[in-house]
């Protein structure tokens, strides 16, 4: 993905609240690369972690320092959710997808 493609009309930011943090994830669903779309499964996984954190099954105290690698992270929703729980996370994807992954930020 070319850097100038990040500002096209097909690229937009998706707000998501995870573990009390308001996040913005960039995505480009019209790209030819699968990793440029926020997949429903990653949203479900992030909310699963959040719900179970509140129930005490997962907590930053239990997960602090655990190492996680997310292969094919795409827009990064799952990896960032794990990082918010205290895990040391490495997210990876193809070079064409990395510019969107790098655009994540907290509002």
Secondary structure as the mmCIF struct_conf table of DSSP 4:
data_model
#
loop_
_struct_conf.conf_type_id
_struct_conf.id
_struct_conf.beg_label_comp_id
_struct_conf.beg_label_asym_id
_struct_conf.beg_label_seq_id
_struct_conf.end_label_comp_id
_struct_conf.end_label_asym_id
_struct_conf.end_label_seq_id
HELX_RH_3T_P HELX_RH_3T_P1 UNK A 3 UNK A 7
BEND BEND1 UNK A 8 UNK A 8
TURN_TY1_P TURN_TY1_P1 UNK A 9 UNK A 10
STRN STRN1 UNK A 12 UNK A 18
TURN_TY1_P TURN_TY1_P2 UNK A 19 UNK A 20
STRN STRN2 UNK A 21 UNK A 27
TURN_TY1_P TURN_TY1_P3 UNK A 29 UNK A 30
BEND BEND2 UNK A 31 UNK A 33
HELX_RH_3T_P HELX_RH_3T_P2 UNK A 34 UNK A 36
BEND BEND3 UNK A 37 UNK A 37
HELX_RH_AL_P HELX_RH_AL_P1 UNK A 40 UNK A 54
TURN_TY1_P TURN_TY1_P4 UNK A 55 UNK A 56
BEND BEND4 UNK A 57 UNK A 58
HELX_RH_AL_P HELX_RH_AL_P2 UNK A 60 UNK A 63
TURN_TY1_P TURN_TY1_P5 UNK A 64 UNK A 65
STRN STRN3 UNK A 67 UNK A 70
TURN_TY1_P TURN_TY1_P6 UNK A 71 UNK A 72
TURN_TY1_P TURN_TY1_P7 UNK A 74 UNK A 75
HELX_RH_AL_P HELX_RH_AL_P3 UNK A 77 UNK A 84
TURN_TY1_P TURN_TY1_P8 UNK A 85 UNK A 86
STRN STRN4 UNK A 88 UNK A 91
HELX_RH_AL_P HELX_RH_AL_P4 UNK A 95 UNK A 101
TURN_TY1_P TURN_TY1_P9 UNK A 102 UNK A 103
STRN STRN5 UNK A 105 UNK A 106
#
